[in-house]
Amino acid sequence: QEFVDAYVNYVFQLSVHEWYTAFSSGFLKVCGGKVLELFQPSELRAMMVGNSNYNWEELEETAIYKGDYSATHPTVKLFWETFHEFPLEKKKKFL
């Protein structure tokens, strides 16, 4: 049992520690902090891997606004009007 435990620890932790640390550091530089709190795991995966089936209208309908902003605020309306005119690749880059 001691050998198996040591082997599993080596395979899943020690042998990949250097690569995982580098990956984790880079990932958290791009997607660290509060950004991770904004998305569900499946949404974050779709953002990282890519998704061609975004529902842009649903994104607009489920958006949550803070402060003086609401879905009827002129700035928000202008934002969505402009956003929906973007080509698909520009929308993805924006996200």
N, C-alpha and C positions, 0 to 999 in steps of 0.2 A: 504494500500500500504506500509506503514511504517513497519507493522508486516511482510509482505511477504518479503520485502527487507532485514530485519534483519534476518529472518529465512533462506533465501537463502545464505546470508553472513555467517551465522553460519554453515550451512551444507557444503558449498563448500570451506570455508576458515578457519574459527576458529576451527571447530571440527577436521580437518585433519592437522592443521598447524604443530603439533609436528612430525607426521609421514612423512609429505611431506618434512619438513626440514631435517630430518634424511636421507630420500631417496635421496634428492637433493644433500646433502653433500657427500654421498657415491658415487653417480653417477658421480658427477663432479670430484671426486678424481681419478676415473678410466678413465673417458671420458671427462675430462674438457679441457679447453684451445683450442689450435689449432686443436686438434683431431676432434672436432665438426665441424670445418670449412672444413675438408677434404671430408666429406660425405654429400650426399643428405639425407633428412629425411627418405626416404624409405630404403636407404642403411644402415643407422644407425640402423633402426628398425630390419632389417635382421641380422645385426651384433649382436644385443642384443638378439633377439629371436631365431635366427638360421635360416639357409636356406640350403636346401640340393641341390638346383639347381644353384650353382655358375657356372658362365662361366669363367673358369680360363684363357682361351685364350683371351677372350674379355678384361679381367683385364690387361693382358699383353699388348694387342694392344692399350689400352686407357691410359696406364700409362704415366705420365708426368715426365720428368726428368729435373733436375736443374744443373746449373754449367757446369762442363766439361762432364757430363754424357749424354748419348743418348742411344737409343735402340740398337745401334751398338757397344757400348763400351764393351770391353771384360768382365769387371766386371758385367755389367748388363746382358750380354748374359749368363754368368756362373750362375748368380743368378736365372734367369728364368729356365735354364736347371735343376738346383738343385731343385727349387721350384716345377716344374712339376713332379719330381720324388717322392715328398712327398706323403704319403697316405692322404686321405681326411681329417681325423681328425687333422693331423699335419698342413695341409694347413689352416684349420679353426682356430687352435690355433695361428698360425702365424699372421693371420689377427687380 
